[in-house]
Amino acid sequence: MKVCGDCMLRTTCRIAGKKDYCHDLCYGYGFFHGSTGIGGIWGLADIPEGLRGN
């Protein structure tokens, strides 16, 4: 499992950056980014790449 440093929740999440908890199987990451990292709510919002802030 990879630690998700690109998660949009990283500034507010209590476990962000903790290798035992912050990974691609996290519920919040899956919800916002999807299983591929480009889907989920973030992908459905259809926000242009230049405005995403990542």
Buried (B, 14 or more C-beta within 10 A) or exposed (E): EEBBEEBBBEEEBEEBEEEEEBBBEBEBBBEBBBEEBEEBEBBEEEEEEEEEEE
